[in-house]
Amino acid sequence: GNAMIYKYDPEQNTMVATGVQLPDAAGKNAAKVKIRCILFDKAGTTVYMSSQEKDVIYKGDYDMSTGEFSNLRVWVGQYEKAGFTEGQGNEAKLEEPCQMDLDEEGNIYVAVRKKHRIAKITPDGMLTNYTGTGTSGTTDGPLDKAQFNHPEGVQFGSDGALYVSDYWNHKIRKIEKD
């Protein structure tokens, strides 16, 4: 509830506060952020966090040698302003972003639960619709015709395909590489 980042202390067998708290839109300490996914870039030095509750993607730095997070900020989306609008950074809107994964080029794919879509975010923060019409359904087919019903998970497989946990359709969907 306090948007604080904790880490596991194996000696104490408990979670310990790091002193790092996620920010709100104004850069002040946030509350009730409800993180659904934490994703690190391939180098392990940049961290992304999706907040289902606040409708944003956070981005920050991670120091692997110290285990410390820094420079955490709202990167994509508008804090507490739900919807779906393609755009750059805080011009874009998301509604309940959930799990994310990275492709080989560093693009992030995120399940946008309430808008029945999978969005793509480029490394510079440009959000576009990757697939899903925005209307709930279970239609297979081309990316611009496919329908989902509250997708929550995305993960690239070793085959290069993107697998989608289509929650309310009770299905795992596969999007094959072009």
Protein Blocks (a to p, Z undefined) as FASTA:
>chain_A
ZZpacdddfklopacdehiacddfkopacehklpabdcddfkopaccdddfknopacddd
ddfknopaehiacfbdcehiacddedehjlpccehiabddddfkopacdddfknopacdd
dfkopacdfbdjhiacjbecdfklpccehiabdcddfkopacdddfknopacddddZZ
